[in-house]
């Protein structure tokens, strides 16, 4: 599939709506719900229905709980193997599983695949525990979620790598290079950090390695992006629209907002969570429009559309934007209960869990990472009503009252303590981010160490460094892809390989 076709999939995958009243609509016109936009997926350009043609599907058995010697229960996770380029003595290249079902695309296409061809590498990819078919428990009831953590996943990965070296590739000295996107990129970086004796290098694209409860920088940076690729007038229009809606709420004029945005259930002062859901949904719709096509031109088009609207007030402009996107709805479900419904299903095989990992992703956000996309500081154009407490209330509503503010903050603190946050003290790694991707604030954009570096793709809103190079790519991407290959070659050859200029 060509790059242009892949980009078209962004709108569909970045605003997934499942098991709600919106499910009858075309996905590209679905309303972004709370759980779909808590933390955007880095791999949303990959076709979900991709069919592997060169890889073998296999399973590996490991323990459910690596940290309890009295628990001897085991489970199997999926993995894929592609030896099309392997030459005896060559390295092992692994695309590390993240928060979605395994997809053979990554070891059959893309930059890492191309580098594997030149290095004679054997390609593998694993599925992260709890995602896809790789369930260590019978269901995802709250008590059964306790085995979902980065620490457990790292041991899964390391035990599997030892098995690959000794039993599959049959080369206990084979170099091992990891690659991952988003959360998968973070796991790859952390595996190199924790197990440098087994992992020779790791390359993370948009690797989210810094846990943070209140991720207000995300919305603030979206505002800067609107100013950069749109216009100050565009920023101001959105700012005024959100503030007008807040003023109506403060005045108790909920009916006016419900009418303008066609709410299924009238917004009410007695239901503050649904009011906050409204503001988050409006922000999320603008976000999907800005980043959905993975190019800054989407931002320019959004601003041109908003500024061309002849409506008299900024709030009416936003309401018209909503109507053009979601006019096929009989009404729009802003109520909090509808927005968390997709995270309440406990069955392993339902699409929300098996394909999209919504419940699992939320659990990890609530217990390890935070990354709550707030806009409460007043420094973004999206108002001040989306607070971190709203997301903590979401965690409590889905998993129970045991998820307190203290639990969330402690989980974030421990994640940063265990892995170093913005000071990981790790060698043989490469971080890649996009200049206008707000996720870069929980990644690393400036890092130089032995055989390590961090790169930022100029004027990009999404990091596409992991895709197969083409002659039409901007020079900024071409240069960074050459650097990525250079570092991987260094790691494979212990620093004695040729530079890939």
Secondary structure by P-SEA (a helix, b strand, c coil): ccaaaaaaaaaaaaaccccccccccccccccccccccccccccccccccccccccccbbbbbbcccccccccccbbbbbbbbcccccccbbbbbbcccccccccccccccaaaaaaaaabbbbbbbbccccccccccccccccccccccaaaaaaaaaaaaaaaaccccccccbbbbbbbcaaaaaaaaaaaaaccccccbbbbcccccccccccaaaaaaaaaaaaacccaaaaaaaaaaaaaaaaaaaacaaaaaaaaaccccccccccaaaaaaaaaaaaaaaaaaacccccaaaaaaaaaaaaacccccaaaaaaaaaaaacccccccccccccccccccccccccccccccaaaaaaaaaacccccccccccccccccccccaaaaaaaaaacccccccaaaaaaaaaaaaaaccccccccccbbbbbbccccccccccccccccccccccccccccccccccccccccaaaaaaaaaaaaaaaaaaacccccccc
